[in-house]
Amino acid sequence: MRPAWIASALLVPLAVVLGPAPAAADRLPERSERVVSYQIDVRLNPTTKQIEGRETVTWRNPSADAVSDLWLHLYLNGFKNTSSTFIRESGGQLRGDRMTDNSWGWVDVTSFRLADGTDLTGAIRFEHPDDDNVEDRTVIRVPLPQAVPSNGSVTFEVVFKAQLPEVFARSGYKRDYYLVGQWFPKLGVYEPAGMRGRAAGGWNCHQYHANSEFYADYGEFHVEMTVPSRFVVGATGERKGRVAHKDGTVTYIYEQADVHDFAWTADPAFVEVRRVFSASRDVTPEEYARAAALLGRSREEVQLSDVDVLVLMQPAHMAQAERYVQSAKAAIKRFGLSYGRYPYRTLTVVDPPQDASGSAGMEYPTFITGGTSYLANFWPFSGLRGSEGVTVHEFGHQFWYGMVGNNEFEEAWLDEGITTYTTGLVMEAEYGVDTANGRFMAVNMGEIDMLRATVAAFSRNKDSIVKPAWRYSGDYSYYAYMKPAAALRTLQGYLGKQTMARVMRTFQERWRFRHPASADFFATASEVSGQDLGWYFRQVFLGSDILDYAVDAVSTRRVEPTRGVVDVNGKRVTLTGATSDKGSAAAAQYESRVLVRRMGEVTFPVRIALKFQGRPVERVAWDGVDRWKRLVLVRRERLEWASVDQDGTVILDADMVNNARRVEPDARLSTWWSARWLSGLQQLVSFLGM
């Protein structure tokens, strides 16, 4: 279901004065509002694969309401049994990974008390706000004996025990490897009236779905993890201490502010690879200058910060350690130059074991999991940039999920789609446009071909981009990742690279450490570009139709001399069409006709390219609104071919094969397209394998 407020916002004129892109930046905020604080103490039992924890949580009411209850997520209960909404929707498999039989995961809240000792454990109620599944146990509501007033706060203590599943869908264990994500009882987001278009304040706390991720408030984390001393540990934030105990365990202490989640990992096999991203050595003065000029920002506004990079490698993948390091540093540099500096001091990259791929390719604040294969150690697979692509993509989430805290349940494209789009730009800048995703034997793997291949494969499955992720009728990866990425690429082609770069930078500046909605992005794009783009967003993001233009027919014929009776200087003359000086071959004229059709329902301005013999390519602009456009042109040269979007900027076009047509058949055209399709499909397979 499309949120009604987004649709209505785009059906009326934007309440902005449209003009040139702003010369001055919105200042990047130094910190978040810090609505919530977590102090967590957790212990891992590697024999039972269980964790026992205690958390003290302080929540500040950010609204004008008196809030009489608390809503929390218990994500691990999504793995509790086959009756959970997560298992019902996923069928026990996700992204090609299947849940191990009888490897259940769960979390029990054994105590829930207020700071004054009031016991609310018995008041806990399970809720299912998204469906009719009364068996789902991933959301709880706790009524309070006294409402929390506006700007007031409440502190409570939760004692919990959790069983980790064998690695599946982002979290769990594999032998002695642990990726502990979405593991602690976590508050939902209380949204005040007006936030993300809400008419009235209320908790936003969705169940754990197969096709959605997460949404939480910014705050502070202090987490102490106790594990056997043989384990190597990594986690969100900065390590503040390490305390060894007589029982052979070690407690690791981590802290991080201005984040909305916390994850950690442990494995005795990890090999630590430490590097530093240097804002002075890893970025040249010329790169700073180019970024400032592109964005219309000062040199100081594009300045980056040093970052300690920790890569936790599996021994079998050590040959790829530097690839992880270099791609992480490239991501820190290029995302930072484009969208504002990465504000945290650390980045931890986890390399999962080969048989724990269910935890690969995942993002948490300052903490990401990569993904690679042992085969990537060797040619020709070493030519693919799978590990680099995953690392850059997951780091990109630090900006579009971590620092711009959108609601991934309801508007997944704001995270996954924008991250996919910006990842492609970074990969092209770092590794080349044609080889952004590598080279497999003789085939280059470009980003644009991957997007085009997926648009062609999935665009007929009609659904809108903006809707709750679990309600997509088609492929989640297409509507959350690839279609919005293609839509943003198409918008970039329409606006130009500089304007689009300023749109993205302003959106990050304006919404860092806040919770935007789709309408906020749409408004930012219109404001910065200086034009109302509602026509585009209504069709492409809120609508379900496709964009497809085709060259339907082309022809060229010699214009024969006129025959028949004509009046010349008051005298009637009969022309026979016989050859004369004026009708000689040297003065021959050719009439060329081109018919272009709009095959889809989305209207979009396109350029029609025309190639006449011996002449440079001509281009004719068309607003694309009518169902068809016919061009009739008389030239001394024959028409060779016509093409829609010859420059390849309309990435959303659902069928690129019908975009061009030659007057005379030419096998070279189909051969060229076959090669492009092969490249695109290979990239698609590589992407899905990530």
N, C-alpha and C positions, 0 to 999 in steps of 0.2 A: 504494500500500500504506500503510495506516494504521500509524504507529509504535506498536508494541505497548505501550510504556511509558506512552503517553498514555492509551490505553484502560484499562489496568489501574489507573492512578492515579485514574480517575473511577469505577471500579467498587467502590471501597472508601471508607469514610467519610473525610472530610478530616481530616488530623492537625492541626487547628487548633481553638482554642476560639472558637466563633462567638458574636459579641456585637456591640454597637454599633460603628459606624465609629470608628477610632482618633482621638483628639482631637489627638495630636501627629503631626507629619509625620516621614516618613523623610527624613533630610537629603539634599538634592541633592549628589552628589559634585562636587568642584571639578575633578577630572581623572580620566583613565582609568588603567589599569595600565600602559599603553604597552609592549605586548609586542614591538613591532617598530619599527624605525627605517629610513627610506629616505632616501638622499641620491642624487638623480637629476640627471644632466646630459644634456639632449636638444637636438638641433638639427633644425630643420625645413627641408626642401628643397622649396620651392613648385613647382619645375619637375617633379620626379618624384613629388611627393606622398608623400614618404617621410620618416621620422624615424630618426635614429641616436642611440642613447642608451647611457649607462653608469650603472649604479646600484650603490651599496654598501649592503648590507642587513645589519642586525644583528637577530637573532631571539633572544629569551629564552625558554627552555623553561619554561612555566607549570605543568607537571605534575610528578608524582612519578616519571614514567617516564624511562628513558634512551632518547632518540629517535635512531634510527640513519639517518634519511633526511629529505629536505625535499621537499615537494610544492608546486608552483607552477602558477598559471593562466597560460595564453597565450591570452587571449580573442580577439585579432585573428585567430587561426587558424580561428575559426569562419567567417570569410569567405574562406577559402583556396581551397576548391573545393566541388563539389557532393557530395562524399563526407563532408563534416563533419557531425556530428550536428546542428548548428544549421541548416544548409541542408536537410538531410533532413527535419527536423521542420517547418521554416517554409515550405518550398517556395520560398524566396527572397522571401518577403513577410512583413511584420509590421505590424500595426495599420493596414492599408490602404496601407502604403508598400511599393513593390517595388524589389528590388535591381537596379541598372543592369547590363545584360548585360556580362559580361567585366570588371567592375570589382571585382577580387578584392582582398582584404586579407590580410595575413599578418604574422607576427613570427618572426624567426629569432634564436635565442640563439647567438651566435658565440663566446662565451667564458664559462666559469663557473669561477671560481677562489675558493678560500678565502683568507682574509686572509694566511695564511702562504705563499701562492703555489701551493699544491697545485691542479693543474689537474684539474677534474672534468668538463670538457666532454664527453669521450668516455663518461662514465658516465651521461649523461642518457638516460632512458627515457620514452617516451610511454605514458600510462595512459588507460584508459577505464573508470572505476569504475561508471558508470551503465548501460552498455549493452554490446552485443557488437560495437560499431563499432571495429575495429582501425585504421581510417583516420582516426579523429578525432585531432586534434593540439592540443587545447586544455588538456591537463593533462600536466605532466611530473613525474617523480620523480627525485631525485638522491640516490643512496646516499652516505653520509658515511664517510670512513675511520675516524672515531672518533665514537661516539655522544655526543650533547649531554646532559650529566647534568641532573638535576632542578635548576631555577633557574640552570643554566648558560646560556651563550650561544654563538652561532656568528656570525661575520661572513663574508660572501662578496661577491664582485663579479661582476656580470653585464654583459656587453656584448651589445647587441641592435640589430637593424635591423628596421624595420617599414614595410610598405606600407599606407597608409590606403586604404580603399575609398571610392568615391563615397558620400556620406551615405546611410546605411541603418541602421536598428536602433540608434540612439543615437550612432553615431560615424562620422567620416569627413570628407570635404571636398565642397564645391560651389563650383567656380571658386576664388576666393581666400578663401572662408569655411572655417574648420576648427573642428570640435568634436572634441577629442581625449579620448575616454573609453575606459576599459578597455584601455589602450595599453601598459602596462609589465608585465614579468613580475612577478606578484604572489603572495605566499605565501598558501596556504590557511590554515585555522584548525586548530591542534592542540588538540583538545578533551580535557581530562583526564577520567578516570573520574568520573561523577556530573554532569558538565556537560551540560545539556539531556538528562539521563536516560541518558547513555552508561554501559554496563556496564564498558567498558574504554577507556583512552585511545587516541586515534588521530587521524590527519589527516582533516579534512572538506574535501574539494577536488573539487567536482563539475565535470563538463564544462559547456561553454557550450551551453545549451538555448534553444530558441525561446521557450518559455513559462517563463522563470525569470530572476531577476536575480542578486544578488550577496551575498557573505558574506565578511567579512575581519576581522582583528584591529585593535584600536586601537593607535595609535602616533604617531610624529612624522615629518613630511615636510619635507625641504629640497629644493626643485626649482628648477633653473636651465634656462630655455628660451631658446634662441637662434633668432631669426627675423629676416628682413629688416626694416629700420628702418621701412618703410611700414606695417607691421602694428600694429593696436591689439590688445592682449592682455589677457585676464582669466583668472583661475585660482582654484582652491581656496586659501583662506587669505589671509594678509596679504602685500602686496608689500614686500619688504625692500630692494630695490635695482634699479637700472636702469643697465646698463653699455653704452655705445656702443663699437663697434669700427671700425677703419679700413676693413674690407671691406664696410661698409654694413649690417652686422647689429647687432642689439641683444640683449643677454642680460637677461632679466627674472628676478628672484630672488624666490621665494615660499616662505613657511614656514607650517606649521600643525601644532599638536599636538592630540592627543585626537580624531583622525579615523581612518577606516579606508580611505580612498580619496583619489585626487587626479585632477582633470580640468582641462583648460584649453581656451581658445578663442583664435583669432586671425582677424582680418579687417580689411583696410585701410578698409572702409566703415563700421565701427562708429562711432557717435556716442555719446560717453560722457555719461551723465546721472548726476550725483552728488547724493545727498541724505544726511541723517542722521536716523535714528530716534532721537528723544530720549525717554528714560524719564520725564522730568519734564514735557515739553511735549506729547507725543503720548498720554499717559495721564493722565486726570484723577484727583484724589483720590477722587472718588466711585467710579470704576471699580476702583481699588485696593481700596477698602473693600468693594465688592460681591463681588469675587473672593475676598477673605479670608474673608468671611462664608460664602459658598457652600462653600468648600473646608475650612473649619475650620482655617485657617492664620493665622499672624500677618501683620501688615502687612509686616514685614521679609521674610517668606518668599515673598511674591508680588511683591517689588520686581524690576523689570526693569533692563536695562543698555542703554546707548547702542550703536547699531550703524551703521557706515558702509555705506550702500547704493549700489552701483554697478549701473546698468542700461546694458547695451551694446545700443543700438538700431540697427536697420536704417533708413536714411534714408526709405524708403517708409512706414515705420510711425511716424514721429516724432509724428504727431497723437495717438498712443496712449501716448506716453512717460509722461505723468502717471498714466495708468491703471495702468501697471506699478508706478510708484513708490508710489501710494496703496495698491494691493492688497498690495504687499510689506510696507509699514509696518503695514497692518491685520493681516497674518498674524503679524508679529513681536510685535505687541501681544497679540492674542487667543490665540495658541498659548502665548505666554509667561505670560499671566495664568492660563491654565487648567492648564498642565502644567509650569511652571517656566521660569525665564528662559533665553533663548537665550544660551549662554555664549561665543559667538565674537564677535570685533570687527567682522567683515565679512560681507556678503552680496552676491554677484554674481549678477545676473539677465541671462541672454543671450536676446536676441530673434533667432531664426534667420531667414534669408531665406525668402521664400514657397515656393521650390522645394527647400528643405532641411528639410521637415517631419519627416523621419526622425530628426532630432536634437532635435525639439521635445518639450516635456513630459517632461524627464528630470531626475533629482536626483543630485547629488554633494555631499559635505560643503561647506558654505558657498557652494555654486555650483549654480545651477539654470538650466534652459532653459525659457523661456516658450513661447508659441505664440499666434499671432493671424493675421489675414488683412487684406489691404489693404481688403477690403469693410467691415471693421469700422470704418473711418474714416467711413462714411456711414450715414445712416438708411435702412432700419430695422435694419440689422445692428448698428449702434452700440448698440442697446438690449440686445444679448446680452452677457453677461459672460463670454465665452470666455477672454479674456486674463487677467481677474481670477481666474477659476476655476482655470486652469492654474497661475498664479503661486502662489495660496494652496495648492493641492494639492501642488505640488512643494516649497514651503517646508515643508509639513507633514511631508514625508519627513525633514526635518532632525531631527525628534523621533522618528519611528517607524521610521526606517531608519538615520539618522545617529547619534542619541544612544542609542536603544534598538536595539542592533545585532543584530536577529534574523536568522535564516537564511532568506533569501528563496528559496533553492532548495527547501527542504523545507517551509516554512511561510509561504508568500507572504502569507497573510491578515494576519499580524502586522504587516506593513508596509503593503501596498496596502489591505487592508480597514480597518484602523484609521485610516489616512490619509484614506481616502474618507469614513469616518464623521465624523472630526473636521473635515475640510474643510467638510462640509455644515453643521456647527454654526457654524463661523467665518463662512461665507458668509451664513447666516441672521442671525447677530448683526450683521454689518456692513451687509447690504443688504436685510434684511427677509425674513420667512419665505416670503411668497408670491412674492417677486421675487428670491430668492437668486441665481438664474442669469440674471436679467434679465427683459426684457419684449420680446416680438417682436410689433410692431404692437399688437393688442388682447389678446394672450395673455400672462399672467404665467407665469414659469418658476420654479416652486418646487422645492426639493430633494426633498421627500417624494414628489411625483408622479413624479419621475425614478426614485427607488428602487422605487416601486410598479410602474411600467411595466416595469422590467427584471425584477423578481420574477415578474410575470405572464407575461412573454415567455419566461423561461428556466427557471422552477422545475421544469418537468416533466422537464428533463434531469438526471436524478438522479446526484449525486456528492457526496462529502463535502468539506467545506472544508479540513480538515487532512489534507494528503497532499502528496508532492512535486509541484511545479507542473507538471512535464513529464508527469505521469501522470494529469492530469485527462482524463476521457473527453469532457467537454463544453467549453463556452466558458470559456477562462481568465479573461477579464475578469469574468465573472459570479461564478465561485467565488473568485477572489482579491480582487476589488474590491467588487462590488455586493451579493452575498449576505451576506458578513460585515458590510458596512456596514448592511444592512437588519436583520441579526440583532442588531447592537449597538444600533440604534435601538429595536428591539423590547424588548431587555433594559432600555434606558433607560425605556421606557414602563412596564415592570413594576416596576423599582426606584424610579423617580422621578428627576428631574433632579439633585437634590443628591447622592443616594447614588451615582449613576452618575458624576457629576463627581469625586467623591472616589475612586472606583475607578480612574479614568483617571489622576488626579494621583498616587495612590500607586504605580501601576504604573510611571509615568515616574520617580518618585523612587527606587524600589527597584531598577530595572533600567537606569538611565542609565549608559552606558559599559560595559555588560555584555551578555551574550548569552542572553536568555530563550527559553523554549520555550512552546508553547501552554498546557501544564499550569501554567506559572507565572502566566500571565494568569488562567486559570480559578481558581487558588488565591487570587490577589489579590482577584478579584471576590467570591468566597465570604467571604473574611475581612472585607473592608471592609463588605460588605452585611449581615454578621451572619447569613447563611443559606447552607445548602449548595445551590449552584446546579448541582451535577453533573447533575441531571435535565435541565436546559436544554442544557448544553454537550454531553452525550452525544448528545442527539437532533439538535441543530442544527449543531454543528461537527464531530462525529465520525460522525454518521449521514448518511444520504442521502435520508431521507424529506422530505415536504413538509408544511407547515402550511396548513390550509384549513378554515375553518368557514363554514357556510351556513345561512341561514334557509330551511328547506325548505317550510314551509307556515304560513299564518296564516289565521285565520277568526274571525268574531265573530257571535253570534246572540242574539236576544232570548230570555230565559228565560221560557217560557210558564208560566202558572199550572198547578199540579198538577191532574191529572184522575185519577179512579178512586176506589177505596174506601180510606178512611183511618180510623184510630181517633182520636177526639178526646174526651178526658175520659171514657173508658170507653164511648163510644158510637160506633157505626159510621156513618160519613157518606160519601155519594157526592158527589164533586166533579165538576162538569161543565166547569170551566175558564171559566165565564162571567166577564165583567169585574165587578170589585168595587172598592171603594175601595182595598183592598190591592193590587189588580192593575192599578191605573190607570196611564196613561202616565207620570205624574209619578214613580211608584215603580218603573218598569220596571228590570229587571236584564238585563245582557248577559254571556254567557259567551264569553270569548275564549280561543282555543287557539293556541299557537305551538310549532312543532316546529323545533328547531335540530339540525343534524347536524355531526359531525366527518368531513369528507371525506378528509382526509389522515391520515397515521400519527403525525405529531408532535402530542403533547398539550400544551396550553397554557391557562392560566386566561384566560377571557374574560368580558366583561360584556355582557349582553343588554339592549338598550335597548327600551323599550316606550312608545309614544305613544298615549294615549287622548284622545278629543275633549275639548278645553277644559281639559286637565290638563297639568302639566309632565311632561317625559320621566322615566320611572322606569327604574331599572337593577337588574338581577338578576345576581348573580355566579354563575359556573359554573366548576368546576375543569377542564372540558373533557376529562375522562378517558374517560367513556363514549362510545359511538358517537353517542348522541343524547340530547337532553333535551326533554321536553314540559312546557310551562307551561300550566296551566289556571287562569284568573283570572276572577272574577265582579266586575263593576263596574257602576256606574250609567251609565257612558259606554261607547261603542263603541270598539274598538281601531282605530286608523288604520294603524299600521305597526309592524314590529319590525325590529331591526338588531343584528347582532353587531359589536362594536368600533365603536360609533358615534363614539367619540372619535378613532379612527384611530391608535392607538398600536401596533397589531400589524402592523408594516410587512411582516413576512414572509408575511402571508396571501397565498396564491398566486392567489386569485381574489376580488378585492374586489367584483365585480359581483354575486356571489351572497350578499353579506353582508346585504342588506336586501330586504324584501318588504312591499308594501302590501296591505291587505285589498281595496281597490278599485284597479284598474289606474290608473296616473297617468303620462302621457307625460313629465311633468316630471322624473321620477326618471331615466329613460333619457337624457333630454337632458342632465341634470346629469352623469351618468357619461360620456357621450360627450365633453363638454367637458373633463372631467378626463383622459380617455384621450388626447385630442388634445394637451393640454398636456404630458402625460408623454411621449408619443412624440416630440414636437418636441424636448423636452429630451434624450431618448435620442440622437436624431440629432446634436444639438449636442455631446453628450458624446463620442460616437464620433468626431466630427470633430476633437476635440482631439488 
